[in-house]
Amino acid sequence: MNDNKKYVEAIAKMLEEQGAYKYFEEDDPLDIEWTLDYTMHFRGANVAVTLGGPNVYINTFHGSVDLYWGNEEEHAYLSVRCRDELNDYFEELFNMISGC
């Protein structure tokens, strides 16, 4: 297993064990792209947790941790429970920011 795969799997494991609230209490997201439906309701988020090599995102819509570095990609998938908790966390944040 290569280092990139180990890295995304380590982040996925931390999310599974700590949960979204604990994980993001310790490390703030670097950037968030919101996924909305046509009525502007929250559907998911793509959350940057590292940038600049490698770039790592937590994708709550697809339930994955995605790493991109040059032409390499690695992905680790989260449990439905973890994905749902992440979606709840970021939907709450989105509603607070947007005033919904």
JOBELZI-V615713 format. One line per field, one symbol per residue. burial: # if it has 24 or more other ideal C-beta (glycine too) atoms within 12 Angstrom, else .. A space follows every 10 residues. Layout:
BEGIN
burial: ???
END
This chain:
BEGIN
burial: ...#..###. ##.###...# ..##....#. .#.#...... .#.####### ...####### #.######.. ...###.#.. .##.###.## #.##......
END
